[in-house]
């Protein structure tokens, strides 16, 4: 599988609880933190739900 690098670029303050938990499930904490993940269908779905809060790059 291909790998993607996700970086948190916006705050989750005043966001829905589901979005906060999705960010945590992607392994992101503070703004600026990054994580390299395999691009599985489950991860791709989570990325789509919080795309406005993160930046996605090929790893």
Buried (B, 14 or more C-beta within 10 A) or exposed (E): EEEBBBBBEEEBEEBEEEBBEBBEEBEBEEEEEBBEBEBEEEBEEBBEBBEEBBEBEEB
